[in-house]
């Protein structure tokens, strides 16, 4: 595992094809998939198990109550995105 802290995620997001509407505060590459933001672990595990034909998954923004975000729980979406930049809601939390 390699970890890099950067001040500007823009080049990383561009390299991995993260669409504007899927951007958040963290970006990781996990077994060939891009994971953006405060994505629940079970959503990551499901993606890795099912191996869908997508670039990655995201929880856009930093919604309160998502994993790692303190505060009252706000509803939020887990989305997938593909090579064309199409975003699909895969789960509502």
C-alpha positions as CSV (number, residue, x, y, z in Angstrom):
1,X,0.0,0.0,0.0
2,X,1.2,3.4,-0.9
3,X,-0.1,6.6,0.7
4,X,0.5,10.1,-0.6
5,X,-0.7,13.4,0.9
6,X,-1.2,16.1,-1.6
7,X,-2.5,19.7,-1.4
8,X,-4.3,19.6,-4.7
9,X,-6.3,16.5,-5.8
10,X,-7.1,18.0,-9.3
11,X,-4.2,16.2,-11.1
12,X,-5.1,12.9,-9.4
13,X,-8.8,13.3,-10.2
14,X,-7.9,14.1,-13.8
15,X,-5.6,11.1,-14.1
16,X,-8.2,8.7,-12.9
17,X,-11.2,10.3,-14.6
18,X,-13.2,11.5,-11.6
19,X,-16.1,13.6,-12.9
20,X,-16.8,17.0,-11.2
21,X,-20.0,15.8,-9.6
22,X,-18.3,12.8,-8.0
23,X,-15.4,14.8,-6.4
24,X,-14.8,14.9,-2.6
25,X,-12.0,15.3,-0.1
26,X,-10.2,11.9,-0.5
27,X,-9.2,9.8,-3.5
28,X,-7.9,6.3,-3.4
29,X,-7.2,3.5,-5.9
30,X,-8.2,0.1,-4.6
31,X,-7.6,-2.9,-6.7
32,X,-7.9,-0.9,-9.9
33,X,-11.0,1.0,-8.8
34,X,-11.2,4.7,-7.8
35,X,-12.8,5.4,-4.4
36,X,-13.6,9.0,-3.7
37,X,-14.8,10.6,-0.5
38,X,-16.3,9.0,2.7
39,X,-17.5,5.8,1.0
40,X,-18.8,3.1,3.4
41,X,-16.6,0.0,3.6
42,X,-19.4,-2.3,2.7
43,X,-20.0,-0.4,-0.6
44,X,-16.3,-0.8,-1.4
45,X,-16.4,-4.5,-0.5
46,X,-19.4,-5.0,-2.7
47,X,-17.7,-3.3,-5.7
48,X,-14.6,-5.4,-5.3
49,X,-16.7,-8.6,-5.0
50,X,-19.0,-7.8,-8.0
51,X,-16.3,-6.2,-10.2
52,X,-18.7,-3.9,-12.2
53,X,-17.5,-2.2,-15.4
54,X,-17.0,1.2,-13.8
55,X,-14.1,3.5,-13.0
56,X,-15.1,3.8,-9.3
57,X,-17.5,4.9,-6.6
58,X,-17.9,8.0,-4.6
59,X,-19.8,9.8,-1.8
60,X,-19.6,13.3,-3.3
61,X,-18.9,16.2,-0.9
62,X,-18.6,15.6,2.8
63,X,-22.0,14.7,4.1
64,X,-22.5,14.7,7.9
65,X,-22.9,11.2,9.3
66,X,-21.1,9.5,6.5
67,X,-18.1,7.3,7.6
68,X,-15.6,9.6,9.3
69,X,-17.8,12.6,9.4
70,X,-19.1,13.6,12.8
71,X,-22.5,15.2,13.3
72,X,-26.1,14.4,12.7
73,X,-26.7,11.9,9.9
74,X,-27.8,13.5,6.6
75,X,-29.1,11.4,3.8
76,X,-26.4,10.9,1.1
77,X,-25.9,8.9,-2.1
78,X,-23.2,6.4,-3.0
79,X,-22.6,6.8,-6.7
80,X,-20.6,5.0,-9.4
81,X,-19.0,6.6,-12.4
82,X,-17.8,5.2,-15.7
83,X,-15.2,6.1,-18.3
84,X,-17.6,8.4,-20.0
85,X,-18.2,10.3,-16.7
86,X,-21.7,9.0,-16.3
87,X,-22.8,9.0,-12.7
88,X,-25.3,6.5,-11.3
89,X,-26.7,6.4,-7.8
90,X,-26.1,2.9,-6.6
91,X,-27.2,3.3,-3.0
92,X,-29.1,5.8,-0.8
93,X,-27.9,6.0,2.8
